Amino acid sequence: MSETRTELLADVAQHQWYQSIDLGDGVVTPGETKDATRRKFEMMGLPDDLAGQSVLDIGCNEGFFAFESERRGAAPVVAIDKSPVAREKFLLVKEILNSSVELRSAELMEIDRGELGRFDLVFFLSVFHHLRHPLAVLDRVADLTRGRAVMEFVEAVPDGDGEPSAMVRKLSRRGHLHMLPTRKFLLEILDQAGFREVAILGEHRFHKMKPEKDMPGFNEQRVLLQASR
């Protein structure tokens, strides 16, 4: 027997949430992002009506962008994330919303492109810097994009006036190596992947880097862009 909505909402309270997802009736998951994720969605300039659009959300986490796309009429909507923790929360939201969004719990490169098909709208948000082989994954993102991809990158911003084409090493708080492209390099690799038109949608979360992060001469910020085939 399926759980009642009251029981499901009680389950929500047992989890730590990153995204703030509207569950209806004034209930929102208590995400760390609060309304920042929704503001980011508004920054994308996407239409309120996505009827007739297929959507792929790569690295979906708890599913905000996938569920919001479905709410706006998109179908089919497919979401991908390899995290078991994210999967548990995603499926909880899916049940509460009675959603038809499909979740694939796998690495993007493990999923057959022929099985997935191509999508009118692809989300690829703050995933690149976490990847072991980011350029190969970016090629796959382009291959899956029939129309446009909305992407967010953490980019390296040089202190000086120069504009180098480079990938810069950063050490994360957990000791993971992240590779951050400069803007010039980012635009070059998007072109090489097959994206012919790139529009910058906005920038946010600028941070001065600390010496222990091993990024001398650089700071970081997030850039949101739209890339079309």
Secondary structure, DSSP 8 states (H G I E B T S, - for coil): ----HHHHHHHHTTS-BSS--EEETTEE--BTTTTHHHHHHHHTT--S--TT--EEEET-TT-HHHHHHHHTT--SEEEE---HHHHHHHHHHHHHHT---EEE-S-GGGS-HHHH--EEEEEEES-GGG-SSHHHHHHHHHHHEEEEEEEEEEEEEESSS-----EEEEE-TTS-EEEEEBHHHHHHHHHHHT--EEEEEEEEEEE---GGGS-TTEEEEEEEEEEE-
